[in-house]
Amino acid sequence: MNHPAHYTEGGVETIEYIKSKLTPEQFRGYIKGNVLKYISRENGKGGNEDLKKAAWYLLYLVTGGSEACSVLYAGTGCVGATKRRRNRRRDKRRKPL
């Protein structure tokens, strides 16, 4: 959730771009909508990962984004970080061409 490559294309993270285009009130509504979305689909789609995403957005709302990653995913990185770590390990195991 925090800084995946596909969210930072063009040098800016998507959530920051959205924040820059909305009023503070609109942005709070956007974040609240994401909390509701992930909680609502937890049973039918993403399970605990969706609950983690909902928690991330809620922490983002409460802390202004400053602590969402470190509080929820302390020591493990944020949503998406596990995949990046797995990819780095895989890349290290590959032999150069």
C-alpha positions in Angstrom: 0.0 0.0 0.0 2.8 2.3 0.7 4.8 3.2 -2.4 4.2 0.3 -4.8 5.9 1.0 -8.1 2.6 1.0 -10.1 1.3 3.8 -7.7 4.3 6.1 -8.2 4.6 6.2 -12.0 5.4 9.7 -13.1 7.3 10.5 -9.9 4.3 11.0 -7.7 2.3 8.6 -5.5 -1.3 8.2 -6.6 -2.8 9.1 -3.2 -0.8 12.3 -3.1 -1.9 13.3 -6.6 -5.6 12.6 -5.6 -5.0 14.7 -2.4 -3.7 17.6 -4.5 -6.8 17.6 -6.7 -9.4 17.5 -4.0 -10.4 19.8 -1.2 -9.5 18.6 2.3 -13.2 17.7 2.9 -13.4 15.8 -0.4 -10.1 14.0 0.3 -11.4 12.9 3.7 -14.5 11.5 2.0 -12.3 9.6 -0.5 -10.3 8.0 2.4 -13.5 7.1 4.3 -14.9 5.6 1.1 -11.9 3.4 0.8 -12.2 2.3 4.4 -15.8 1.3 3.7 -15.0 -0.4 0.4 -12.3 -2.7 1.9 -14.4 -3.5 5.0 -17.4 -4.3 2.8 -15.6 -6.7 0.5 -13.6 -8.5 3.1 -15.8 -11.6 3.2 -16.2 -12.0 -0.5 -12.9 -11.0 -1.9 -9.7 -10.2 0.0 -10.1 -11.4 3.6 -7.6 -10.2 6.0 -5.7 -8.3 3.3 -8.7 -6.1 2.8 -9.0 -5.5 6.5 -5.4 -4.4 6.5 -6.0 -2.1 3.7 -9.1 -0.6 5.5 -6.9 -0.2 8.6 -4.2 1.5 6.6 -6.7 4.0 5.1 -8.2 4.7 8.6 -4.7 5.3 10.1 -3.9 7.5 7.1 -7.0 9.5 7.9 -6.2 9.7 11.6 -2.5 10.5 11.3 -2.5 12.5 8.1 -0.5 9.7 6.5 2.5 10.1 8.6 2.2 6.9 10.6 -0.1 4.7 8.5 2.8 2.4 7.4 4.9 2.3 10.5 2.0 1.7 12.9 0.2 -1.0 11.0 3.1 -2.8 9.4 5.9 -2.2 11.9 8.9 -4.2 10.9 7.3 -5.7 7.9 6.7 -2.9 5.5 3.3 -1.9 4.1 0.9 -3.6 1.8 2.8 -4.5 -1.3 6.2 -4.5 0.5 6.0 -8.3 0.9 5.7 -8.8 -2.9 8.6 -6.4 -3.5 10.8 -8.3 -1.0 9.9 -11.6 -2.6 10.8 -10.1 -6.1 14.2 -8.8 -4.8 15.0 -12.3 -3.3 14.0 -13.9 -6.6 16.1 -11.4 -8.6 19.2 -12.1 -6.4 18.9 -15.8 -7.0 18.8 -15.3 -10.8 22.2 -15.8 -12.5 23.3 -13.0 -14.8 22.9 -13.6 -18.5 
